[in-house]
Amino acid sequence: MNLLKSLNNYSKQIYNYFFNYNINKLTTFAQDPSKIIRILEHALFHKEYILLTYQNGCTEIGQLIKRTSAGRFVLDSYDSNIIRIIDLNEIFNVETA
């Protein structure tokens, strides 16, 4: 019974670590533009979902579908079901899933 309880607590900790985001913790520091480009290129190549935090504090989840120029990507937004062009200068922080 004690083992089952400890496994249950451990699984809750893992779930909270991976899926309960604290936006204030994620966006404390801005990322370097070169790091943002590397993360976006990796997400584009591997078709990963990303969590974008913009300079104004808004967040958006989506998947990159194309790169249009050196500092612009096309994002298929999961939140609002639209396709939009995002500029590197608008991005504050990027997290991948």
C-alpha positions as CSV (number, residue, x, y, z in Angstrom):
1,M,0.0,0.0,0.0
2,N,2.8,2.4,0.8
3,L,4.5,1.6,-2.5
4,L,1.3,2.3,-4.4
5,K,1.0,5.7,-2.6
6,S,4.5,6.7,-3.3
7,L,4.1,5.7,-7.0
8,N,0.9,7.8,-7.2
9,N,2.7,10.8,-5.7
10,Y,5.6,10.4,-8.1
11,S,3.3,10.2,-11.1
12,K,1.5,13.4,-10.0
13,Q,4.9,15.1,-9.7
14,I,5.9,14.0,-13.2
15,Y,2.5,15.2,-14.6
16,N,2.8,18.6,-12.9
17,Y,6.4,19.0,-14.1
18,F,5.5,18.3,-17.8
19,F,1.9,19.6,-18.2
20,N,1.1,22.3,-15.6
21,Y,2.9,25.4,-16.9
22,N,3.5,28.5,-14.8
23,I,3.7,31.2,-17.5
24,N,5.5,33.6,-15.1
25,K,8.3,31.0,-14.6
26,L,8.5,30.2,-18.3
27,T,8.9,33.9,-19.4
28,T,11.2,35.4,-16.8
29,F,14.1,35.9,-19.2
30,A,14.0,36.6,-22.9
31,Q,15.8,34.2,-25.2
32,D,18.6,35.1,-27.5
33,P,17.4,35.5,-31.1
34,S,19.9,33.0,-32.4
35,K,18.5,30.4,-29.9
36,I,14.9,31.2,-30.9
37,I,15.8,30.6,-34.6
38,R,17.5,27.3,-33.7
39,I,14.5,26.1,-31.7
40,L,12.1,27.2,-34.4
41,E,14.1,25.5,-37.1
42,H,14.2,22.3,-35.1
43,A,10.5,22.4,-34.5
44,L,9.8,23.0,-38.2
45,F,12.0,20.1,-39.2
46,H,10.6,17.7,-36.7
47,K,6.9,18.9,-36.9
48,E,6.8,19.7,-33.1
49,Y,4.3,21.9,-31.3
50,I,5.6,25.0,-29.8
51,L,4.5,27.5,-27.1
52,L,5.3,31.0,-28.2
53,T,5.4,33.9,-25.8
54,Y,5.3,37.3,-27.5
55,Q,6.8,40.6,-26.4
56,N,3.4,41.8,-25.2
57,G,2.9,38.8,-22.9
58,C,0.4,36.9,-25.0
59,T,1.0,33.2,-25.6
60,E,0.1,30.9,-28.5
61,I,0.5,27.2,-29.2
62,G,0.9,25.9,-32.7
63,Q,3.0,24.1,-35.3
64,L,5.3,25.7,-37.8
65,I,4.5,24.8,-41.4
66,K,7.0,27.0,-43.4
67,R,9.8,29.4,-43.2
68,T,9.3,32.5,-45.5
69,S,12.5,34.5,-44.8
70,A,15.4,34.7,-42.4
71,G,13.3,36.1,-39.6
72,R,9.7,34.9,-40.4
73,F,7.9,31.7,-40.1
74,V,4.3,30.5,-40.9
75,L,2.5,29.2,-37.8
76,D,-0.6,27.0,-37.8
77,S,-2.1,28.2,-34.6
78,Y,-3.7,25.6,-32.4
79,D,-5.4,28.2,-30.1
80,S,-7.3,30.1,-32.8
81,N,-7.3,27.8,-35.8
82,I,-5.7,30.3,-38.1
83,I,-2.5,30.4,-40.1
84,R,-0.3,33.4,-39.4
85,I,3.1,34.8,-40.2
86,I,5.2,35.4,-37.1
87,D,8.2,37.7,-37.0
88,L,11.3,36.9,-35.0
89,N,11.2,40.4,-33.4
90,E,7.8,39.7,-31.9
91,I,8.9,36.6,-30.0
92,F,10.0,36.8,-26.4
93,N,10.4,33.1,-25.6
94,V,9.8,29.7,-27.2
95,E,9.2,26.3,-25.6
96,T,8.8,23.0,-27.5
97,A,6.7,20.1,-26.7
